[in-house]
Amino acid sequence: MPARLPLVRIPPHRAGHWTAALALVVLCGGGALSPERARAETSASFDVTASIVPGCSVDGLGTSGHAGTIGTLDFGSDSSLSTASHSASTTANQAIRLRCTPGVSLQMSIDGGAHAASGTRHLQLGADSTARIAYRLCDDAPCTQQIAIGGSVSHTISAADANDVRLPIHAALDLPGGLPPGTYSDTLMVTLSW
């Protein structure tokens, strides 16, 4: 049976314009439709992660991929006739700052320099000279653990040294005597990896 609308009676002698209110209820899914139920909400979650890995930081004055100068191996001065032995170390005059995560294994390799011959590094007098002095690079001050050309030396970084890692490059040479006087030099490239 169809629903009946309520009858509105107008009192006698009351002519004019009359309105009546009609209540309308909409049913949807078993309940009234309200503004709160009309709005759809959904939520989801996602993970945020970061991985921190062991490593090292080299702070120097060089360009990208080149950290600058490590230091100088200075054997000092001696007579051109001397046959003395000399040693030097970079640990006291290191110009770069190296920091590593404690426990990281730092690999250091050193090339043959500009004047290597027959598997031996040499200092050379001037750019065009044939006057040379053979020298050895070592991982220890007494120079019992030599670093071969292109060879790699591994150092595990301790917690005490992590914020100021020193590269222990030591060197030794034996003067042959009878050398022309002047300044003998070489330039080495050190590669660090971890």
HELIX and SHEET records of a PDB file:
HELIX    1   1 PRO A   35  ALA A   38  1                                   4    
SHEET    1   A 2 LEU A  27  CYS A  28  0                                        
SHEET    2   A 2 GLY A  31  ALA A  32 -1                                        
SHEET    1   B 2 CYS A  56  ASP A  59  0                                        
SHEET    2   B 2 ARG A  97  CYS A 100 -1                                        
SHEET    1   C 5 SER A  85  SER A  89  0                                        
SHEET    2   C 5 HIS A 170  ASP A 174 -1                                        
SHEET    3   C 5 ARG A 132  CYS A 138 -1                                        
SHEET    4   C 5 ARG A 121  LEU A 125 -1                                        
SHEET    5   C 5 TYR A 184  SER A 185 -1                                        
SHEET    1   D 3 SER A 152  THR A 156  0                                        
SHEET    2   D 3 SER A 105  ILE A 110 -1                                        
SHEET    3   D 3 VAL A 190  SER A 193 -1                                        
END                                                                             
